[in-house]
Amino acid sequence: MKQVLDRAPQVLAGREQLDQEFRSRSEAIEADEFRAKTLDDRLAQGDMSADASAQTERESRELRRSINRRKEDLRDELSFRRTEEVQKLEEEINLAVQEIASRNGYDLILSSPVVYANPDLDITDLILEQLEAEYNADQLESSKR
């Protein structure tokens, strides 16, 4: 199942969508990290007055707290969205597995973890081919709309 979740085109497209969805927030955090480093570098130079140094140190500390909070929020939200996307795909994957079982006359298909299975019995590639065919059909239908 891990291979299916790593390689299915639906999963790859979902990852790209999540990357685009969260990119601006991630870039904003990176920009603030650069700004915090710039403040720290100014402090390290030691050429500011005591008041300016204290103000810059306070600004750096507050900025780093904000960065850490936003990173944690982003991590939590991204984790939630990934789980949400995987749950959406589980039904599609199960349908693909059922289609393969029906088409090939399989009575039983096991998911990981399995203690041992002969590699000749592995149908992961069949599942991925089915998912890719379904994904391509969905993309073709979407482009017609």
N, C-alpha and C positions, 0 to 999 in steps of 0.2 A: 504494500500500500504506500510505503514511503516513496518508492520509485515513481509511482503513479502521481503522487502529490508533488514530487519534484519536477517531473517532466511533462505532465499533461499540458497541452496548449492553453486550456482554460485557466490553469493555475498560473502559467507564465504571463498570460494576458492580465489576469487579476493582479499579479505582482506589479506589472507596469502601471496599471491603473492606480494602485495604492501609492506607488512611487510618485506619480504625477500629483495625486491628491495631497500628499504630505511634503512635497518638495519645497514649496514656498516657506513653510514653517521651519523646515530643516535649514534652509539657506539663511533665514532670519537669525536662527540660533548661531549658525556659523559666523555671520557678520558680527553679532554681539560678542562672540568669543574672540574674534580678532580685535574688536574695540577694547575688550577687557585686557587683552595682552598688550595693546598699545598703552593703556593706562598704567599697567604694571611696569612696562619699559620706561615710561616717564618717571615713575616713582623710583626706579632703580638708578636713574641718572643722578638723583639727589640734588638737583639744582633748583628746587622749588622752595618757596618760603614754607614755614611750618604750617601756616593756615592752608595754603594751597595744597601742600602734601597731605594734610589731614582730610581735606575735601576730596582730593583725588583718590585717596585710600578708601574713604567711605563710598564713593561712587563705584569704585572697582568691586568692593565687597557686595554692595547691593546688586550690581550687575551680575556678578557670579551667582548670587542666590537666585536671581530671576532666571538665569540660564539653566541652573540645575532644576528648578521647578518646571520650566518649560520642557526640558529634556525628558523629565520623568512623565509629564503629562503626554508628551508626544509618544513616548515608548508605550505607555498604557493604552492610549487610543489606537496606536498602530497594531498592538497585540490584539486588541478587541476586534478591530476591523479584519485582521488576518483570520482570526477564528471565525468571524462572520462569513467571510468569503469561502473558507474551507467547508463550512456547514452547508452553504449553498451548493457547492460542488459535490458533496457526498451523495446526494440523490442522483445527480447526473452520472457519477461514477458507478453507483449501484445499478442503475439502469443499463449502463454499458456492460457491466459484469453479467447481468442477467441475460442480455442479448447474446453475449458470447457463449454463455452456458447453454442457452437454448439452441443456438446455431450449431454448436459443436457436440451437443449431446452429453454435456457434463452434468453429473448428479450432485457434485459438491465442489465448491471453490472456497478455499481458505485464505484468510488474510493473515498478515503477520501478527504476532510472532508464532512461528511454527518451529518446533524443535529441529526437525529435519525434513527436507523434501528433496527429491531428486531434481536437479536443475532442468531436466527434460520436461518436468511437469509445470514449470514456471510459465504462466500465460500473461505476465506483465506486459510484454510487447504487444500481444493481441489487444489487451485493454487499452493501451496507449494508442494503437492504431484506430480502434473504435472511437475513442474520445477525440482524436484528431479529425476523423471523418465527420463526426458530429459538430465539432467546432468549425470546420471549414464550411459545412452546410449552413450553420447559423450565421457565419460571416457573409456568405453569399446571399442569404435571405435578407440580412440587415442592409446590405448594399443595394438591394432592389427597392427598398422602402424609400 
